[in-house]
Amino acid sequence: MEIKAAIFAYLLSIPLWIASWYSATGFRLMRHNRLLMLPFGLSLVYLAGNAILVGAFAEVSGPAQEEARIAIIAERSLIAVQATASVLIVATIVYGLSIRRVPLHFIRFMVYAFVAILGIMAPILWIPAQEASLFFVLRHIQAIALNFGLFFCVAGIVILLQDLLTHGDARVSLVGAETMAEDERD
């Protein structure tokens, strides 16, 4: 039963990913930036791949083992949140120093990433310790939300890099103005 529920969650997540990507204007942006096909397509590959792997190899372990597996997802989500926050901070600094506005589509993808990771994946759902099957299903739902967040973050980074390359003439330096003036003379 729980294996079928996990497979169903992955299969349901595929159209949900497509709808979320559409909502984030991902399809429209892909017409101008083909690199966005990468996070969109890889997310679909991971969702479908997880559904196949669950169907072929999954089994529910004991409660302690299932709870330990959720800890792995929690560790990865911490990395994802730190990476996403770092990208936002660096983008704000770089764009702030170059007196440019951060691209709206970048912000949109970052908001979707934070919603997926912090709003869907991170909240605590208290499960009775003896219910291994519920831990199993929760682990897969959290994996779906984490994948959504990661690939929205990657899409935001792609947007940011494209914008930086397009407007690459802006000079950004963390050294003093005198040092920049000396560098320009050399």
C-alpha positions in Angstrom: 0.0 0.0 0.0 2.7 2.5 1.0 4.8 1.7 -2.1 1.8 2.4 -4.3 1.2 5.7 -2.4 4.8 6.7 -3.0 4.6 5.8 -6.7 1.3 7.7 -6.9 3.0 10.8 -5.3 5.8 10.7 -7.9 3.4 10.3 -10.8 1.2 13.1 -9.5 4.3 15.3 -9.0 5.1 15.2 -12.7 2.0 17.2 -13.9 2.4 19.3 -10.7 6.0 20.2 -11.8 4.8 21.1 -15.3 2.1 23.3 -13.8 4.5 24.9 -11.4 7.0 25.5 -14.2 4.3 27.1 -16.3 3.2 29.3 -13.3 6.8 30.5 -12.9 6.9 31.5 -16.6 9.5 28.8 -17.2 8.1 27.7 -20.6 8.1 31.3 -21.9 11.6 31.9 -20.7 12.8 28.6 -22.3 12.1 30.1 -25.7 14.8 32.7 -25.1 17.2 30.7 -22.9 17.5 27.1 -23.9 19.7 26.3 -20.9 16.5 26.4 -18.8 15.5 23.1 -20.5 18.2 21.5 -18.2 16.6 22.1 -14.8 13.1 21.5 -16.3 14.0 18.2 -17.9 16.2 17.0 -15.1 13.5 17.5 -12.6 11.2 15.3 -14.8 13.9 12.7 -15.1 14.4 12.6 -11.3 10.7 12.4 -10.6 10.1 9.6 -13.1 13.3 7.9 -12.1 12.3 7.9 -8.4 8.9 6.4 -9.3 10.5 3.6 -11.3 13.1 2.9 -8.5 10.4 2.9 -5.9 8.3 0.5 -8.0 11.2 -1.8 -8.7 13.3 -1.8 -5.5 11.5 -0.2 -2.6 10.6 -1.9 0.6 9.5 -0.4 3.9 12.1 -0.9 6.6 11.6 -0.7 10.3 10.6 2.6 11.9 14.2 3.5 13.0 15.6 2.9 9.5 12.8 4.9 7.8 13.3 7.7 10.3 17.1 7.7 9.6 16.4 8.0 5.9 14.3 11.1 6.5 17.4 12.6 8.2 19.3 12.3 4.9 16.7 14.4 3.2 16.8 16.9 6.0 20.6 17.2 5.6 20.3 17.7 1.9 17.5 20.3 2.4 19.9 22.3 4.7 22.4 22.3 1.9 19.7 23.5 -0.6 18.5 26.3 1.7 22.1 27.5 2.3 22.9 27.4 -1.4 19.7 29.2 -2.3 20.3 31.8 0.4 23.9 32.2 -0.7 22.9 32.8 -4.3 20.4 35.4 -3.2 22.9 37.2 -1.0 25.6 37.2 -3.8 23.1 38.4 -6.4 22.0 41.2 -4.1 25.6 42.3 -3.5 26.7 42.1 -7.1 23.6 43.9 -8.4 23.7 46.4 -5.6 27.3 47.3 -6.3 26.7 47.6 -10.0 23.5 49.7 -9.3 21.3 47.3 -11.3 18.1 45.6 -10.4 18.0 41.9 -9.8 16.1 40.2 -12.6 12.5 39.6 -11.8 12.5 36.0 -13.2 15.4 35.2 -10.9 13.5 36.4 -7.9 10.4 34.4 -9.0 12.4 31.1 -9.3 14.0 31.7 -5.9 10.6 32.3 -4.3 9.3 29.1 -5.8 12.4 27.3 -4.5 11.9 28.6 -1.0 8.3 27.7 -1.0 9.1 24.1 -2.1 11.9 23.6 0.3 10.7 25.6 3.3 7.0 25.6 2.8 6.4 22.0 1.7 9.5 19.9 2.6 10.6 21.4 5.9 7.5 21.5 8.0 7.3 18.8 10.6 4.6 16.1 10.4 4.5 14.2 13.6 4.2 10.5 12.9 3.9 7.8 15.6 7.3 6.2 16.0 6.0 2.7 15.2 4.4 3.7 11.8 7.2 2.9 9.4 4.9 3.0 6.4 4.0 6.6 7.1 7.7 7.5 7.4 8.2 5.8 4.1 5.5 7.9 2.3 6.6 11.1 4.0 10.2 10.6 2.9 9.1 10.4 -0.7 6.9 13.4 -0.5 9.7 15.4 1.1 12.0 14.2 -1.7 9.6 15.5 -4.3 9.5 18.9 -2.6 13.3 19.0 -2.3 13.7 18.2 -6.0 11.2 21.0 -6.9 13.2 23.4 -4.8 16.6 22.4 -6.1 15.6 22.7 -9.8 13.8 26.0 -9.3 17.0 27.2 -7.6 19.1 26.0 -10.6 16.7 27.8 -13.0 17.1 31.0 -11.0 20.9 30.7 -11.2 20.6 30.2 -15.0 18.5 33.3 -15.3 21.0 35.3 -13.1 24.0 34.1 -15.1 22.3 34.9 -18.4 21.6 38.4 -17.1 25.1 38.9 -15.9 26.5 37.8 -19.2 24.2 40.0 -21.1 25.1 43.0 -19.0 28.7 42.0 -18.5 30.0 45.5 -19.0 29.2 46.5 -15.4 32.4 46.7 -13.3 32.1 45.2 -9.9 35.0 45.3 -7.4 35.4 44.8 -3.7 38.6 46.9 -3.7 38.7 50.6 -3.3 38.0 53.1 -6.1 41.7 54.1 -6.2 42.8 50.5 -6.9 40.2 50.2 -9.7 41.5 53.5 -11.2 45.1 52.2 -11.1 44.0 48.9 -12.7 42.3 50.8 -15.5 45.5 52.8 -16.2 47.7 49.7 -16.5 
